[in-house]
């Protein structure tokens, strides 16, 4: 499915993700020394580690189960305390047509918008250069870049919507009762959650709305980046290296992420979800490369790799 067709399906989906201002929801390492932990603005049970150049780690790390990130550290909440809330709260920038003539934003291009008709969004339109940003709340083009939206990785219940997609896994979905009911539900084996029709299907395409290094099913199309996934054949671990010291196969002895090239920064890595099985080969999105250091097995910007965490 082409990018434009994917986006059209997203815009007419019976479920919608909330959008949040991109700047206010970014982790902030300004003035912090390497090794400092800062909150994940979107999830108060996760944190980022600041690296050299006041840059946050490329992915957040979770606190131990039941703990929250407070005042620079993971802590168990006091008995009876109100659960923490993320500092970046969702705002109402939706992607679903609610009436004919309504204008809806393009989540990946702030200059673009759609006018809704009987069949859903019409053809894409663009704001002029003089007022280049589309403001969904005012339903018009403006000069203020802060009105732009960027995808949130948190599920959001829209009005009159019962089932919504898991933003990070196309085989899962949430049921709404004013708010998403956790944990997410899984589609039957062999089926994915079809955003366009709002329920599980064996015929739909798998579209992942939130880019991440989380494991993706085979042949998944990530809306923002494409992750190539192949299954390694089963052989004893470790396997024979290919040219350049990279492994062509990997057998899972423990769960987690492992470098395909143990001595260099390479976009490819292995994911193990079951001990004793052959690993799944995956690829970091975009320009990211996989850190070969086992103390921090995640995708990084090339300039930050290899990376040794200060803990």
ABEGO torsion letter per residue (X at the ends): XBAAAAAAAAAABABBBBBBBAAAABBBABGBBBGBBBBBAABAABBBBBBBGGBBBABBBBBBBGBBBBGGBBBBBBBGBBBBBBABBBBBBBABBABBGBBBBBAABAABBBBBBAAEBBBBBBBBAABABBBAAAGBBBABAAABBBBBABBBBBBGBABBBBAABAABBBBBBGBBBOBBBBBBBGBBBBAAAGBBBAABBBBBABBBABBBBBGBBBAABBBBBBBBBBBBOBBBBBBGGBBABBBBABBEBBBABAABBBABBBBBABBGBBBBBBBBBEABBBBABAABBBBBBAAAOBBBBAX
